[in-house]
Amino acid sequence: MKLTNPLTATFLLLASTTNAFHTQQNFHSRTAFIPKTLKNNIRSSPSSLSSLSMTSVGIVGATGAVGKEILSVLENRDFPASKLRIFGSKRSAGKTVTSKYGDIEVELFDVAKGQECDVIFLAVSGDFALENAPELAKKCVVIDNSSAFRYDKDIPLCIPEINGDATKGAKLIANPNCTTAIGLMALWPLHKLFGLKKVIMSTYQAASGAGQEGMDELQEGTLKLLSKEVEKAENKVFAHPLPFNVIPHIDKFQENLYTKEEMKVTWETRKICSLPDDFPVSCTAVRIPTIRAHSEVIVIETEKPVDVKAAQEALSAAPGVKLCDDPHNNVYPMPLTATGQYDIEVGRVRKNLVFGDYGLELFVSGDQLLRGAALNAVLVAEEMLKNGSIGN
Ligand code: 2RA
């Protein structure tokens, strides 16, 4: 096939990579697309963990986009697992996953087997979590990636850098939605410095938020359009075709005409940051045709007067945050540079023209599958190992 321009070449490269993944028997090697050269800030778990007793770990849903990343983060951070077990449905049971912890045969999930683990990560649907997590949590620690328990006041919703203490003694912990997790990494240091009064967020969310199927729909649709195989891309996952489009619709519309994705940002920000139930947070969530890092424009009104330099210093010092803010040299956060990174990128920090001395505006990009899901979940487990909540 003749390549007519670099964009076409890029998408063909993406597609050939994806197809190669699909033909692999060993589905651990089918990790979602990460440009290798960008994967440069993967850090191991703190040495304090290596002295802790080894833990038996389970993953349910290790063949999905988030589950694969959980396995990869455990490996990259040398999570002290004495044994790793992978549970799946009838479709994946019996397959072999190759990992740093050895070759692992996928076991058909049942609660009793799951309860044998010290900690189990759920990277499956909310319905599955609702049905199984409470029972699993009677005997082991459960870290759930779905939204099933996020708004239950008795269940911690945790970003370890913000409210890691909330995990102490807990058996079931909810991992936040990716959009909230990425945004709060930037908002928390600013809240500590200036006090948040109002938050307005607009998001630019990658296809990965809809899992492997979402990424496939974007890549395949783009290729077919570029090769003129079709005039209109198919859409099964998204409400409309995503290639060459943006869609202001993620998750279901609510009575107040916000979507559930947008309301998650409001509900979860209040809960994680211990803000009042009526604390004003408003979000518009938009799907864009990128692969796997979400970006956000965040505008805040603050209690105290802001100082841009102090904000940049606080962001730069915050764990899990990388300040990328040198606009005159074209340095700012972008999905392309945030992809595959553990730290979220923050930049374009400036005084907001509407709120003047009492407001900031910034741009954030973070890997949706890492900080927005897998990394956060593994950090929760690490926090619980350190505070003695796992293995007791
Ligand atoms: C999305 N935030 O991007 C969702 C995934 N949890 O679709």
Residues whose N, C-alpha, C, O or C-beta is under 5 A from the ligand:
A	BS01	2RA	C178 T179 Q205 A206 G209 A210
